[in-house]
Amino acid sequence: MSAAGGLVMRLTLEIHPVTEMRVGDATALQGTALSLEREELRRSLLEDQRLHAVDLEIVAPGEACRFGVVFDILEPRAKEPGAGSDFPGILDPITTAGRGLTHVLRGAAVTVIDETAPPATGKIVEMSGPAGAACPYAGLHHLIVVPHLQPGLSRPTVRHALRLASVKTAVHLARAALGQEPASTEVLETAGPLETERRGLPRLAYIGQVHSRQMVAEVNEQIFYGANTDGMVPTLLHPNEWLDGAVVAGYFNMGVETYFYQNHPVILELYRWHQERRITFVGAIATVAASDNEDRARNCMMAAQQAKWALGADGVVLTKYGGGAPHADMALTARICEELGMRTAVQVNDMSRDRSAESALLFNYPEVDAIVYTGGSDTEWAAPAVARAIAGSGTAAEALAAPQQLAATRVCGVTSQQGMARLRSFVY
């Protein structure tokens, strides 16, 4: 309950900083040093019969290291026993995410490598140099997990095995924090429906795409509470649910990693403004980009209507997932929001080179005039050879370690479309 008596969903994050990660005799958190007993974790992961071996490597911030192809990056998190499910619908039974107590290993990351992905174009993490300075994951201590798959598995089956390995590892590490005193605590809750002391503050909502139907979701592609989003329509989703495991990255990594959802920059910024009493953060809506015009019209209308009539928003922040169709969907949703009297801000990014003209032609609504552009794909770096590279095979690692020209789209987090990127574009 809030002070004014309104019902709220409250998520408490206990933050345990990690400044060192090392191999040890037990998986434990001692102060800010996280030790990993590798064989225990390896045995847990190999319970999945689709894997025949698992390599585990540790990489520190600033190390001259490059690794990929990245399947996903996660922040180690685990629920306090009895406080709910870890990654509900994927690892644990479905319960409502976003409530209770969650332990967070801040400064640590679990990065899972896909040995079956094409190495020449797949996503990587660059830990040093100019590209590393632009990569938001370069400052983290990474546990690199390289699962080796049984031969003959289908591509969706491979990816599902990688998904299970990723969430199991993230929870396994974070459970080292159980019983430990946190360095800090963050309490996240939006305004309750009965609160009156926030009257007069602008009411802002967030509408975010979690998938694009241009990329047909696999049956076992667990994106939203363990489901693949097939048939999904805009859904009211409490901001805390985004942050607490209800949403994970899909198989087609369109500039989004699960770590991003766990630390959603748009949601956290709206929360900050809410706590500073600059706005009232009234909630969030999860949606998908449509595959045809009829679905687009329906989904955009429903998302805007929910923001207006279910959340009572005065303004909406919108982000997209992917390229052309998501771009058009986001813009149409924003236009309908504006027609309903809600002011909007949208964030755009070009995921492939030389698409600025095409991107601009996808919408031209005078009403949608607050646009944040986070840069395109024309940024690249001459990346030197690195002393260490981690990949799915020795041959792939050797190629990855060599000097190369790195486009921004290849480096995880650099061309994020939803607020994580460090690059910014300015038009004069």
C-alpha positions in Angstrom: 0.0 0.0 0.0 1.1 3.5 -0.6 1.1 6.3 1.9 -2.2 7.5 0.5 -3.8 4.1 0.6 -3.6 3.2 -3.1 -2.7 -0.3 -4.1 0.7 -0.5 -5.8 3.1 -3.1 -7.1 6.4 -2.8 -5.3 9.7 -4.3 -6.4 12.7 -4.2 -4.0 16.1 -4.6 -5.6 18.9 -5.5 -3.2 22.1 -4.3 -5.0 25.3 -6.3 -4.5 28.2 -4.6 -6.3 30.7 -6.9 -8.1 34.2 -5.5 -8.6 36.0 -8.8 -9.1 35.1 -12.1 -10.6 37.4 -15.2 -10.2 37.5 -18.9 -10.2 37.2 -20.4 -6.7 36.4 -23.5 -4.6 32.8 -22.4 -4.2 30.4 -20.0 -5.9 30.2 -17.3 -3.3 30.1 -13.5 -2.9 32.7 -12.2 -0.4 32.3 -8.5 -0.1 32.4 -7.3 -3.8 34.4 -10.3 -5.0 32.4 -13.0 -6.8 34.0 -16.5 -7.0 32.8 -19.2 -9.3 33.1 -23.0 -8.8 33.0 -23.9 -12.4 32.2 -27.7 -12.2 29.0 -27.2 -10.2 27.7 -24.8 -12.8 28.9 -27.0 -15.6 27.0 -30.0 -14.2 23.9 -27.9 -13.8 24.0 -26.8 -17.4 24.7 -30.3 -18.7 21.5 -31.6 -17.2 20.2 -30.3 -20.6 20.8 -33.3 -22.8 21.1 -31.0 -25.9 24.5 -29.9 -24.6 27.5 -32.2 -24.7 30.0 -29.7 -23.2 30.2 -26.2 -21.7 33.2 -23.8 -21.6 33.3 -21.1 -18.9 35.6 -18.1 -19.1 35.9 -14.9 -17.1 36.7 -11.5 -18.6 37.4 -8.3 -16.7 36.7 -4.7 -17.7 39.5 -3.1 -19.7 40.9 -6.4 -20.8 42.1 -6.6 -24.4 39.4 -9.1 -25.2 36.7 -9.7 -27.8 34.0 -12.3 -27.7 31.1 -13.5 -29.8 28.9 -14.4 -31.5 26.7 -13.2 -28.6 23.4 -14.9 -28.1 22.4 -12.8 -25.1 23.7 -10.9 -22.1 22.0 -11.0 -18.8 22.5 -9.4 -15.4 22.7 -12.0 -12.6 19.5 -11.8 -10.6 17.7 -14.1 -8.3 14.5 -13.8 -6.3 14.6 -14.1 -2.5 13.1 -17.5 -1.7 9.4 -17.2 -1.4 9.3 -13.9 -3.2 8.4 -15.2 -6.7 9.7 -17.0 -9.7 13.0 -16.5 -11.5 12.3 -15.8 -15.2 8.7 -17.0 -14.9 7.5 -19.2 -17.7 11.1 -20.1 -18.8 13.0 -21.3 -15.7 10.3 -21.3 -13.0 6.5 -21.6 -13.0 4.5 -18.6 -14.2 3.9 -16.1 -11.4 3.7 -12.3 -11.6 7.1 -10.7 -12.0 7.9 -7.3 -10.6 6.9 -7.9 -6.9 8.9 -8.9 -3.8 12.6 -8.9 -3.4 15.2 -9.5 -6.1 19.0 -9.8 -5.5 21.1 -8.1 -8.2 24.8 -8.6 -8.9 25.5 -5.1 -10.2 28.7 -4.9 -12.3 28.5 -8.6 -13.4 27.1 -10.1 -16.6 26.4 -13.5 -18.0 27.2 -13.6 -21.7 26.2 -16.7 -23.7 28.0 -17.5 -27.0 26.2 -19.1 -30.0 28.7 -21.5 -31.6 26.4 -22.1 -34.5 25.9 -18.4 -35.6 27.8 -17.0 -38.6 31.0 -15.5 -37.0 31.6 -12.8 -39.7 28.4 -10.8 -39.0 27.3 -11.8 -35.6 27.1 -9.6 -32.5 30.3 -9.3 -30.3 31.4 -7.5 -27.2 34.5 -5.4 -27.5 36.1 -4.8 -24.1 38.8 -2.2 -25.0 39.7 0.5 -27.6 37.4 3.0 -29.2 34.7 0.4 -29.8 34.9 -0.7 -26.2 34.4 2.9 -25.1 31.1 2.9 -27.0 30.0 -0.5 -25.8 27.9 -0.3 -22.6 28.9 -3.8 -21.7 32.6 -3.2 -21.7 32.6 -2.0 -18.0 31.2 -5.3 -16.7 32.8 -8.4 -15.3 31.6 -11.1 -17.7 31.1 -14.8 -17.2 31.3 -16.1 -20.7 29.3 -19.3 -21.3 30.1 -21.3 -24.4 27.6 -24.2 -24.7 28.6 -26.9 -27.2 25.5 -28.5 -28.8 24.8 -32.0 -29.8 25.1 -32.4 -33.6 22.0 -32.5 -35.8 19.8 -30.1 -33.7 17.5 -27.6 -35.5 18.3 -23.9 -35.3 15.3 -23.2 -33.0 16.3 -26.1 -30.8 19.8 -24.8 -30.5 18.6 -21.3 -29.5 16.1 -22.7 -27.0 19.0 -24.6 -25.3 21.0 -21.4 -25.2 18.1 -19.5 -23.7 17.8 -22.1 -20.9 21.5 -22.0 -20.3 21.5 -18.2 -20.1 18.8 -17.9 -17.4 20.0 -20.8 -15.4 23.5 -19.3 -15.2 22.2 -15.8 -14.3 20.2 -17.2 -11.4 23.0 -19.5 -10.3 25.4 -16.7 -9.9 23.0 -14.3 -8.2 22.1 -16.9 -5.6 25.5 -16.3 -4.2 24.0 -13.0 -2.8 21.3 -14.8 -0.7 21.9 -13.9 2.9 24.3 -11.2 2.1 23.9 -7.6 3.2 23.3 -5.4 0.2 25.3 -2.3 -0.5 22.1 -0.5 -1.4 18.4 -1.0 -1.9 16.1 0.3 -4.7 12.4 0.3 -4.3 10.3 0.7 -7.5 6.6 1.4 -7.4 4.3 3.6 -9.5 1.5 5.7 -8.1 -1.5 3.9 -6.8 -5.0 4.5 -8.3 -6.2 6.3 -5.1 -3.2 8.7 -4.7 -4.2 12.4 -4.6 -1.0 14.1 -3.6 0.4 13.9 -7.2 -2.5 15.8 -8.8 -1.3 18.4 -11.3 1.8 16.4 -12.3 1.9 15.3 -16.0 0.9 11.6 -16.3 3.4 9.7 -18.5 3.2 6.2 -19.9 5.6 4.0 -21.9 4.7 2.0 -25.0 7.5 -0.4 -26.0 7.7 -3.1 -28.7 9.1 -6.5 -27.6 9.2 -8.2 -31.0 8.5 -7.6 -34.6 6.4 -10.1 -36.7 8.7 -9.4 -39.6 10.9 -12.0 -37.7 8.5 -14.9 -37.3 8.8 -16.1 -33.7 9.7 -19.7 -33.3 7.4 -21.9 -31.3 9.9 -22.3 -28.5 11.1 -18.6 -28.6 10.3 -17.5 -25.1 10.0 -13.7 -25.1 7.1 -12.7 -22.9 6.4 -14.8 -19.7 7.7 -17.8 -21.6 5.5 -17.3 -24.7 6.6 -16.4 -28.2 4.3 -13.4 -28.7 2.4 -15.1 -31.6 -1.1 -13.6 -31.6 0.0 -11.0 -28.9 -1.9 -7.7 -28.9 -0.9 -4.6 -26.8 -0.8 -5.7 -23.2 -0.7 -3.6 -20.0 2.5 -4.6 -18.3 3.6 -3.0 -15.1 7.0 -1.3 -15.4 8.4 -3.6 -12.7 7.5 -6.7 -14.8 9.9 -5.5 -17.6 12.7 -5.2 -15.0 12.1 -8.5 -13.2 12.2 -11.2 -15.8 8.8 -11.1 -17.6 10.5 -10.1 -20.9 13.7 -11.5 -22.4 15.4 -10.9 -25.7 14.2 -12.9 -28.7 16.3 -15.1 -30.9 16.8 -12.3 -33.5 18.8 -9.9 -31.4 17.6 -6.5 -32.9 19.8 -4.3 -30.7 18.3 -5.6 -27.5 19.8 -7.9 -24.9 18.0 -9.2 -21.8 20.4 -7.1 -19.7 18.7 -4.1 -21.3 15.3 -5.1 -20.2 16.5 -5.7 -16.7 17.9 -2.2 -16.6 15.5 -0.6 -19.0 16.8 3.0 -19.4 13.5 4.5 -20.5 11.6 2.9 -17.6 14.3 3.7 -15.1 14.4 7.4 -16.3 10.6 7.7 -16.0 10.9 6.2 -12.5 13.6 8.8 -11.6 11.4 11.6 -12.8 8.5 10.1 -10.9 10.5 10.0 -7.7 11.6 13.6 -8.2 8.0 14.5 -8.5 8.5 15.9 -12.0 5.8 13.5 -13.4 3.5 10.7 -12.4 4.7 7.5 -14.1 1.4 5.7 -14.7 2.4 2.5 -16.4 3.6 0.7 -19.5 2.3 -1.2 -22.5 4.1 -4.0 -24.2 3.3 -4.5 -27.9 4.7 -6.1 -31.1 5.3 -4.7 -34.6 2.7 -6.1 -37.1 3.3 -8.1 -40.2 0.5 -6.5 -42.3 -1.5 -3.3 -42.4 -4.6 -4.7 -40.7 -2.7 -5.9 -37.7 -0.8 -2.6 -37.7 -4.0 -0.5 -37.5 -5.5 -2.8 -34.8 -2.4 -2.9 -32.6 -1.6 0.8 -32.9 -5.1 1.8 -32.0 -5.3 -0.6 -29.0 -2.0 0.6 -27.6 -3.0 4.2 -27.8 -6.4 3.6 -26.4 -5.0 1.7 -23.4 -2.6 4.6 -22.7 -5.5 7.0 -22.8 -8.4 5.2 -21.2 -6.7 2.6 -19.0 -3.7 4.6 -17.8 -5.1 8.2 -18.2 -1.8 9.3 -19.7 -1.1 12.9 -20.7 2.0 11.9 -22.6 3.7 8.8 -23.9 7.3 7.7 -24.7 7.5 5.1 -27.5 10.3 2.8 -28.6 10.6 0.2 -31.4 12.1 -3.2 -32.0 13.7 -3.6 -35.4 13.6 -1.8 -38.7 11.0 -0.7 -41.2 7.7 -2.2 -40.0 8.4 -1.4 -36.3 9.3 2.1 -37.4 5.9 2.6 -39.1 4.0 1.0 -36.2 5.7 3.2 -33.6 4.9 6.3 -35.6 1.3 5.4 -36.2 0.8 4.6 -32.5 2.3 8.0 -31.7 0.0 9.8 -34.2 -3.1 8.2 -32.7 -1.9 9.1 -29.2 -1.5 12.7 -30.3 -5.0 12.6 -31.8 -6.3 11.5 -28.4 -4.6 14.4 -26.7 -1.5 12.8 -25.5 1.9 14.3 -26.3 4.5 11.9 -27.5 8.2 11.4 -27.9 9.6 8.6 -30.1 13.1 7.2 -30.3 14.5 6.0 -33.7 17.7 4.3 -34.9 18.8 2.9 -38.3 19.8 -0.7 -37.9 21.5 -1.0 -41.3 23.8 1.3 -43.3 22.6 4.1 -45.5 18.9 3.9 -44.5 18.3 7.4 -43.2 16.3 8.3 -46.3 14.2 5.2 -46.2 13.7 5.6 -42.5 12.4 9.2 -42.9 10.0 8.1 -45.6 8.3 5.6 -43.4 6.5 8.3 -41.5 6.0 12.0 -41.9 3.4 13.0 -39.3 3.5 16.7 -38.3 2.0 15.7 -35.0 4.9 13.4 -34.1 7.5 16.1 -33.8 9.5 15.1 -30.7 12.0 12.6 -32.1 15.2 11.3 -30.4 17.6 9.9 -33.0 20.3 7.7 -31.5 22.5 7.3 -34.6 22.7 4.9 -37.4 25.2 2.4 -38.7 27.7 4.7 -40.4 29.9 4.6 -37.3 32.8 2.1 -37.4 36.1 1.6 -35.9 39.5 0.1 -37.0 39.8 -2.4 -34.1 43.3 -3.7 -33.4 44.2 -7.3 -32.7 43.4 -8.4 -29.2 45.4 -10.7 -26.9 42.4 -12.8 -26.1 39.3 -13.8 -28.0 36.5 -16.1 -27.0 34.2 -17.9 -29.5 32.5 -21.2 -30.2 35.6 -22.7 -31.8 39.3 -22.2 -32.0 39.1 -21.1 -35.6 36.4 -18.6 -34.9 38.4 -17.2 -31.9 41.5 -16.8 -34.1 39.5 -14.9 -36.7 37.9 -12.7 -34.0 41.2 -11.8 -32.4 42.6 -10.4 -35.7 42.6 -6.7 -36.6 39.3 -5.8 -38.2 36.9 -3.0 -39.2 34.0 -3.1 -36.7 30.7 -1.5 -37.7 28.6 -0.1 -34.8 25.8 -2.6 -35.5 28.2 -5.5 -34.7 29.0 -4.4 -31.2 26.3 -5.2 -28.6 24.6 -2.2 -27.1 26.0 0.4 -29.4 23.1 0.8 -31.8 20.4 0.2 -29.1 17.1 1.6 -30.3 15.6 1.8 -26.8 17.8 4.2 -24.8 20.9 2.2 -24.0 23.3 3.5 -26.7 26.1 5.8 -25.8 26.3 7.3 -29.3 24.2 10.3 -30.1 23.6 12.2 -33.3 23.2 15.9 -33.5 21.6 17.7 -36.5 22.5 21.4 -37.0 
